[in-house]
Amino acid sequence: MSSADLVVVGGGVAGLVIAHDAVRAGLNVTLVEAADRVGGLLQRAEFGDIAFDIGAESFATRTSGVADLIADAGLPLTLVSPASGGAHLVTGAASGMLRAPLPRRTVLGIPADPSAADVVRILGSDGAARLAAERDLPALTAADEPSLAELVATRCGPLVLERLVEPLCQSVYSQPAGAVRLSRLHPMLWRAAVSGGSLLAGAEACATDDRAGAAVGGIAGGMWRLAAELDGAARAQGAQIRTGVSVLRLTPEEGSVAVITAEAVLRAERVVVATGSAAARALLEPADAPLESTRRVRVIAALVDTSAFDVRPVGSGVIVAPTVPSAAKALTHANAKWPWLDETLPPGRHLFRLSARAADTPGLETPDDLAREITLLTGIAVDPGDIIASTATDYPDAVVRAPVDDLRRSELRTAGIHLAGASVAGAGLASVIPHARDLAASLSSVSSSRSTV
Ligand SMILES: Cc1cc2nc3c(=O)[nH]c(=O)nc-3n(C[C@H](O)[C@H](O)[C@H](O)COP(=O)(O)OP(=O)(O)OC[C@H]3O[C@@H](n4cnc5c(N)ncnc54)[C@H](O)[C@@H]3O)c2cc1C
């Protein structure tokens, strides 16, 4: 048995940030990661000597969380911006597909300006007029919030849901708009919409003038490097980081928590659970709680040898509407988006990432599949022989859900068990990192105030 001030369960970015900040603040920290490498959803893949992200590949610049972390921790990483191409949308049915740039000023697919040419191009003039009338509806209130799908369809019209919000929601958040509420998915937009009385007012308040997909940053060499550097920095400060060790159970005891793994029992004054939602639920709910099924998320990367893509026909990539007969919900033209990646590829070679609509549904396995899908989504004919390499990665626990309710969370806190990561902070590095840093700071300050008493 060994003991620590703090045990962190899960070595994704949240767990690594907490381990790093807490050890630097003087705590004795052990981090336990089930996989054989840290990073969680920050993962790298390689084609020969070309390394690239097969998990998260950017961060939203709406918070300075990533930049602050890199600066404070002194990590040798260079922040970069994506190329200016912006993202496109593919919508419609096979008979009449529309490929168009995503409207510039939209938030979660809700346009700020219904009369903008890029909005009318996607909705048509009738659809845009229906959207414009949203401002005249009775003021939106916070009471009885319906699902995002119902909210958008009833207020803005079915085309806004079908062509903009549903594709964005499914490709960015991996959830259908019918299964989520705006207040949880995008609290800032919800608050602005309630305060302005309409979704259009909310979008107007939150939209930026950036091209769709441009309000993000990246790291030269790939986002996976953030996890690798944090791991190294935390170890250098004295954190114990153990990979390949799965936590099986947490048992609160008098003044400490027992962290039970297959090999050992660790004891700590405080424990942070920084796993995905399903794993957190399995660790934190009473043993007789019903198990929730989770959907896997699959990302496929393909290296394509044809100079037809040198013109970047779809900018940084496409978001795919559910009505399009495609096995993918999004495609990123990765080297068109990231100049650092483009520089690593030989001339005429292009790297695509495809996010599967459903990890269990076939359609993105073979060179034939990949050539067909890339052709459909980009409008550029690709031959199966042009696909020179491909790889797929599955994420079994990437869909974000609150693992426990607020009451249980506060009981756990009292017992010394805290929650971090996307399951409580919301998906995305811009949310996860500041939340993890705040938690590390509060755990460290409690500890230092105790040691001075
Ligand atoms: C395909 C994909 C692309 C994404 N792209 C972006 C993007 O471009 N920009 C962005 O901001 N966000 C993106 N996200 C979201 C972002 O990656 C996540 O919100 C963030 O990385 C979550 O980090 P985390 O530390 O909370 O969880 P995770 O990264 O899921 O880490 C949890 C860790 O806990 C470990 N674990 C689980 N159970 C146990 C156990 N019992 N014992 C020990 N360890 C355990 C897991 O192995 C894992 O390493 C993307 C997500 C996916 C799936």
The ligand as an SDF file (V2000), in Angstrom:
LIG
                    3D

 53 58  0  0  0  0  0  0  0  0999 V2000
  -12.3170   12.5320  -31.8480 C   0  0  0  0  0  0  0  0  0  0  0  0
  -12.3220   13.7060  -30.9230 C   0  0  0  0  0  0  0  0  0  0  0  0
  -11.8870   14.9300  -31.3830 C   0  0  0  0  0  0  0  0  0  0  0  0
  -11.8980   16.0260  -30.5220 C   0  0  0  0  0  0  0  0  0  0  0  0
  -11.4520   17.1950  -30.9940 N   0  0  0  0  0  0  0  0  0  0  0  0
  -11.3650   18.2510  -30.1700 C   0  0  0  0  0  0  0  0  0  0  0  0
  -10.7800   19.4540  -30.6100 C   0  0  0  0  0  0  0  0  0  0  0  0
  -10.3190   19.5480  -31.7590 O   0  0  0  0  0  0  0  0  0  0  0  0
  -10.7070   20.4860  -29.7310 N   0  0  0  0  0  0  0  0  0  0  0  0
  -11.1570   20.3770  -28.4470 C   0  0  0  0  0  0  0  0  0  0  0  0
  -11.0460   21.3390  -27.6770 O   0  0  0  0  0  0  0  0  0  0  0  0
  -11.6950   19.2300  -27.9920 N   0  0  0  0  0  0  0  0  0  0  0  0
  -11.8060   18.1750  -28.8220 C   0  0  0  0  0  0  0  0  0  0  0  0
  -12.3360   17.0090  -28.3730 N   0  0  0  0  0  0  0  0  0  0  0  0
  -12.7560   16.9280  -26.9720 C   0  0  0  0  0  0  0  0  0  0  0  0
  -11.5310   16.8630  -26.0690 C   0  0  0  0  0  0  0  0  0  0  0  0
  -10.6070   15.9800  -26.6210 O   0  0  0  0  0  0  0  0  0  0  0  0
  -11.9400   16.3850  -24.6820 C   0  0  0  0  0  0  0  0  0  0  0  0
  -12.9590   17.2310  -24.1510 O   0  0  0  0  0  0  0  0  0  0  0  0
  -10.7620   16.3520  -23.6970 C   0  0  0  0  0  0  0  0  0  0  0  0
   -9.5910   15.8510  -24.2930 O   0  0  0  0  0  0  0  0  0  0  0  0
  -11.1880   15.4930  -22.5190 C   0  0  0  0  0  0  0  0  0  0  0  0
  -10.1150   15.3180  -21.6540 O   0  0  0  0  0  0  0  0  0  0  0  0
  -10.3190   14.5490  -20.2750 P   0  0  0  0  0  0  0  0  0  0  0  0
   -9.0240   14.5760  -19.5780 O   0  0  0  0  0  0  0  0  0  0  0  0
  -11.5230   15.0890  -19.5970 O   0  0  0  0  0  0  0  0  0  0  0  0
  -10.7400   13.0540  -20.6590 O   0  0  0  0  0  0  0  0  0  0  0  0
  -10.0180   11.9150  -21.4790 P   0  0  0  0  0  0  0  0  0  0  0  0
   -9.0980   12.4690  -22.4860 O   0  0  0  0  0  0  0  0  0  0  0  0
  -11.1020   11.0120  -21.9320 O   0  0  0  0  0  0  0  0  0  0  0  0
   -9.1190   11.1550  -20.4080 O   0  0  0  0  0  0  0  0  0  0  0  0
   -9.6420   10.2510  -19.4850 C   0  0  0  0  0  0  0  0  0  0  0  0
   -8.5720    9.2380  -19.1690 C   0  0  0  0  0  0  0  0  0  0  0  0
   -9.0240    8.4140  -18.0880 O   0  0  0  0  0  0  0  0  0  0  0  0
   -8.5500    7.1080  -18.3070 C   0  0  0  0  0  0  0  0  0  0  0  0
   -9.3650    6.1690  -17.5160 N   0  0  0  0  0  0  0  0  0  0  0  0
  -10.6600    5.8120  -17.7200 C   0  0  0  0  0  0  0  0  0  0  0  0
  -11.0620    4.9390  -16.7670 N   0  0  0  0  0  0  0  0  0  0  0  0
  -10.0080    4.7610  -15.9350 C   0  0  0  0  0  0  0  0  0  0  0  0
   -9.8150    3.9820  -14.7530 C   0  0  0  0  0  0  0  0  0  0  0  0
  -10.7980    3.2380  -14.2270 N   0  0  0  0  0  0  0  0  0  0  0  0
   -8.5890    4.0030  -14.1630 N   0  0  0  0  0  0  0  0  0  0  0  0
   -7.5910    4.7700  -14.6640 C   0  0  0  0  0  0  0  0  0  0  0  0
   -7.7320    5.5350  -15.7880 N   0  0  0  0  0  0  0  0  0  0  0  0
   -8.9260    5.5280  -16.4110 C   0  0  0  0  0  0  0  0  0  0  0  0
   -8.7120    6.9310  -19.8110 C   0  0  0  0  0  0  0  0  0  0  0  0
   -7.9040    5.8670  -20.2870 O   0  0  0  0  0  0  0  0  0  0  0  0
   -8.2700    8.3020  -20.3330 C   0  0  0  0  0  0  0  0  0  0  0  0
   -6.8960    8.3470  -20.6200 O   0  0  0  0  0  0  0  0  0  0  0  0
  -12.3610   15.8920  -29.1990 C   0  0  0  0  0  0  0  0  0  0  0  0
  -12.7970   14.6530  -28.7420 C   0  0  0  0  0  0  0  0  0  0  0  0
  -12.7810   13.5620  -29.6030 C   0  0  0  0  0  0  0  0  0  0  0  0
  -13.2410   12.2340  -29.1190 C   0  0  0  0  0  0  0  0  0  0  0  0
  1  2  1  0
  2  3  1  0
  2 52  2  0
  3  4  2  0
  4  5  1  0
  4 50  1  0
  5  6  2  0
  6  7  1  0
  6 13  1  0
  7  8  2  0
  7  9  1  0
  9 10  1  0
 10 11  2  0
 10 12  1  0
 12 13  2  0
 13 14  1  0
 14 15  1  0
 14 50  1  0
 15 16  1  0
 16 17  1  0
 16 18  1  0
 18 19  1  0
 18 20  1  0
 20 21  1  0
 20 22  1  0
 22 23  1  0
 23 24  1  0
 24 25  2  0
 24 26  1  0
 24 27  1  0
 27 28  1  0
 28 29  2  0
 28 30  1  0
 28 31  1  0
 31 32  1  0
 32 33  1  0
 33 34  1  0
 33 48  1  0
 34 35  1  0
 35 36  1  0
 35 46  1  0
 36 37  1  0
 36 45  1  0
 37 38  2  0
 38 39  1  0
 39 40  1  0
 39 45  2  0
 40 41  1  0
 40 42  2  0
 42 43  1  0
 43 44  2  0
 44 45  1  0
 46 47  1  0
 46 48  1  0
 48 49  1  0
 50 51  2  0
 51 52  1  0
 52 53  1  0
M  END
$$$$
